[in-house]
């Protein structure tokens, strides 16, 4: 089986092909959002779910639009000051995103 080197995801969530096949019945590629969490998710009453879902969608779309528009200050505002993806922190992410937007 072919696989990418460890941590070679450019910030995206990466799963092996077997895992993707196992998830296929539950997701629509390119449309289903997957949330990774350090602790179990807290279920909320249905009455709160719509408002919280809209808030999350607004934040996600803002992040995506900032990246697409190459608006680096806005894009980086979505990252915590102590952000790290094991190889980069917020500062090196700023440099990488600035370089990418210049290209």
C-alpha positions in Angstrom: 0.0 0.0 0.0 1.3 3.5 -0.9 1.3 6.0 1.9 2.5 9.6 2.5 5.4 10.2 4.8 4.5 10.8 8.5 3.4 14.5 9.0 3.4 15.2 5.3 -0.1 16.6 5.2 0.4 20.4 4.6 -2.0 20.9 7.5 -4.7 18.7 6.2 -6.1 15.6 8.0 -4.8 12.5 6.3 -6.0 8.9 6.6 -4.8 5.8 4.9 -6.9 4.3 2.1 -8.3 1.5 4.3 -9.6 4.0 6.8 -11.1 6.1 4.1 -12.9 3.1 2.7 -14.2 2.3 6.1 -15.5 5.9 6.5 -16.9 6.1 3.0 -20.4 5.0 4.1 -20.6 8.0 6.5 -18.9 10.8 4.6 -19.2 12.6 1.3 -15.7 13.4 0.1 -15.1 17.2 -0.2 -18.3 18.0 1.8 -18.2 16.2 5.1 -16.3 18.1 7.9 -14.3 16.0 10.3 -13.6 17.4 13.7 -10.6 16.1 15.7 -10.7 16.7 19.5 -8.4 16.0 22.4 -11.4 15.1 24.6 -14.9 13.6 24.1 -17.4 15.8 22.3 -20.1 17.4 24.6 -23.6 16.8 23.2 -25.9 19.8 23.3 -29.7 20.1 23.3 -31.2 20.2 19.8 -32.4 23.7 20.4 -28.8 24.9 20.8 -27.4 22.8 17.9 -28.6 25.1 15.1 -27.1 28.3 16.6 -23.8 26.6 17.5 -23.7 25.0 14.0 -24.2 28.4 12.4 -21.4 29.9 14.5 -19.0 27.1 13.5 -19.9 27.4 9.8 -19.4 31.1 10.0 -15.9 30.7 11.5 -15.0 27.9 9.1 -16.1 29.8 6.1 -14.3 32.9 7.3 -11.1 30.9 7.6 -11.6 29.4 4.1 -12.4 32.8 2.5 -9.4 34.4 4.2 -7.1 31.7 2.8 -8.7 31.9 -0.7 -8.4 35.7 -0.7 -4.8 35.4 0.5 -5.6 37.7 3.3 -2.8 36.6 5.6 -3.6 38.7 8.7 -7.2 37.6 8.6 -6.2 33.9 7.9 -3.8 33.9 10.8 -6.3 35.4 13.2 -8.0 32.0 13.2 -5.0 30.4 14.8 -4.1 30.5 18.5 -0.9 32.2 19.5 0.5 28.9 20.7 -0.6 27.0 17.4 1.7 24.2 16.3 1.4 21.4 13.8 4.5 19.6 15.1 6.7 21.2 12.5 5.5 24.8 12.4 4.3 27.3 14.9 2.1 30.4 14.2 5.1 32.5 13.2 6.4 30.0 10.6 2.9 29.4 9.4 2.6 33.1 8.9 5.8 33.0 6.8 4.7 30.0 4.8 1.2 31.5 4.1 2.8 34.8 3.1 5.1 33.0 0.7 2.3 30.9 -0.7 0.1 34.0 -1.3 3.0 35.7 -3.1 3.2 32.8 -5.6 
